[in-house]
Each structure stands twice: as structure tokens, then as C-alpha cells.
Amino acid sequence: MRLLGRDDLTDSKPAAGLSTDLQTSLEEEIKKLLSTTGKTVSLISGNGSLGEDILLILLGQQQLRSNTAVAGNEIMDGLRTSGHNIIRADNILRRHTETGHIVATGKRRRRRYWLTSDGIAKASRVARRLASSTPPQLSE
């Protein structure tokens, strides 16, 4: 970059995505909205929008389980546990792939899905909106 005369770019550090304060608040909001049971990440209280719930499940898989490449059956298990009674989610996943929120690789049973940076941003906005409207849980 110095050869091109862009010294300002060589001194700056690359952005790591979210700052640590935003990351911790996002993790708290995700823990308020999602629960994990084994490999299944499900919504504690779904918002009714299947497309947004898929993004939240993928974000939960990434944040709570450190699973970035999520199998389709893990998404379906999470949706069913969340209360969605659907047979297939591939049409909605394809729509998210076309908009650039999700990347899909593989074929058939080896197909894996993960969030792009735009998908993470959208899922984070949805999580913040739902977390602010969700009443705090009482601990016994």
C-alpha cells in the first residue's frame, strides 16, 4: 500500500466485525432469545416470521455453539422446536441466499449454510428488536 501512496491504509487495523461491547450485548440478547439442547438451537419465543427465525437460528448456532456451517437438519430441528410446523425450509433458505444473507455449499444431505456479514447484521438487528420487546425472564 505504501507503494501506491496509501500510507493511511497501512497503519489502520482491519475491522474485526463487531466491537467487544457490541459483541457482548449481542451475546446477552441472543441468550435471552435462544436456547440450546444438544445440536439444536431454538427460539424461546418465536416472532412468527419464518425468514427472521431462520436468521436468528443461524446466528445462534454461530454464537452459542461456534458452528458456522450449519446443516439443514439442524435448522429444521430448531424451527420445529421453536413451534414452526413446516416440512421444508429450503425455499426460504434459497431466498436468503439470493439476497446475500446466507451462503450455501454442498449438495443434498451435505448442504451447509452460514451467514454472510450482511446476514449477521440483519440477524443482529432482528435480535436487538426482539430482545427489547421480550419481557425479562424471572429466575427462581
N, C-alpha and C positions, 0 to 999 in steps of 0.2 A: 504494500500500500504506500510505503514511503516513496517508491519509485514513481508512482502515479501522482505524487504530490498530495496524498490524503493522509497526512500525519495525524489528523484528528481521529481517524478511524482506528489507527493502530493503538492508541492509548486507551480507548474505551473497551470495557469488558463486554462480551456478548450477553444479552439478556437471557436469563435462565427461565423465563416464562413468568412466574408469579413471584412477588416479593415474599419474604418469610412471614410477615404479618398477614398478608392476604392468604397465604397458603394455610396458616394455622386457623384462621377464621373460616376458610372454606372447609377444612377438615372437620371442624366443630359442627358446621351446618350439615355436612354430609352424614356425620354420626347421628345427628338429630333426625334426619330423614330416612336413612337406610339402615338395614340390619343384615348381618351375615350369618349364615348357617352352612358350614362346610364350604362348598364351592359356590353356593347360591347367595347372591346379593339381591335383596328385595326392598321395596319401599314400605316403610311403616304405614304411611297413609298416602295412597296414590292421588294424583291430582286429576285423573280421568283422561288426560291426554296421552295416548299411547306413544306418540312420537317423542314427547318430552320425557316420558318414563323410561324409554329405551336409552336416551342420552344419559339420564341420571344413573341407570343401572351400569352403563359402561363407565361412567365417571366413578361410581362406587367400586367397581371391580378394580379400576386403576388406583384409587386412593386407599381403599381399605384392604385389598388383597395383593396389591402390587402386581396385578395381572393386566398387562397392556393388550395382549392378544386374546380376546375373549371368544370362546366357541359359541356357536349358535344355540346349542342346547343349554348352556349356562344363562344366556339371555332369556330363553323361553322359560326356564325354571324360575328365574327371577320375576318375570312377568306374571306367571301363574301364581306364584307365592304372593305377589302384590295384589292379586284379585282380578287380573285380566283373564278372561276366558276366550283365548284365541287359539287357533290351530297352527297358524304360521305367521311369522313376523318378517319374512324375507322381503315382502313388498315395501314395508316401511323402512327396513334397513337399506334397500336399494334406493329409495327416495333420499335418505340421508347421505348415501354415497354420491348421488348425483349433485346434491347441494354442496358437497365438500366437507360435511361434518364428520363423516366416518370413512375409513379406508377398509376395504375388504380384500382379503387374499385367499387363495386356495380354492378348491372345488369340493363340492358335496359335503361329506362329513368332516373334511379337513379345513373347512372355511373358517376363517378367523376375522374378527372385527376389532378395530381400535379407533379411538377418537383422534381427529386432527387437532391442530391448535385452535381452529375456528370452532370445532365441536366442543373442545374443552371450555372455550369462552362462553358458548351458548349454554352448555350444561351448567356452568358455574352461575350464570345469570338466573337460570331456572331454579337452581338450588337456593340461591340467596332469596329469591322471591318467595319460594315455598317455605323456607325456614323462617322468614319474617312473618308469614301468615299462620304458621303452626304454633299452637299454644305450647308452652314449656311442659315437659313431662315431669310428673311427680315421682320422686324416688322414695321408696319405703325403707 
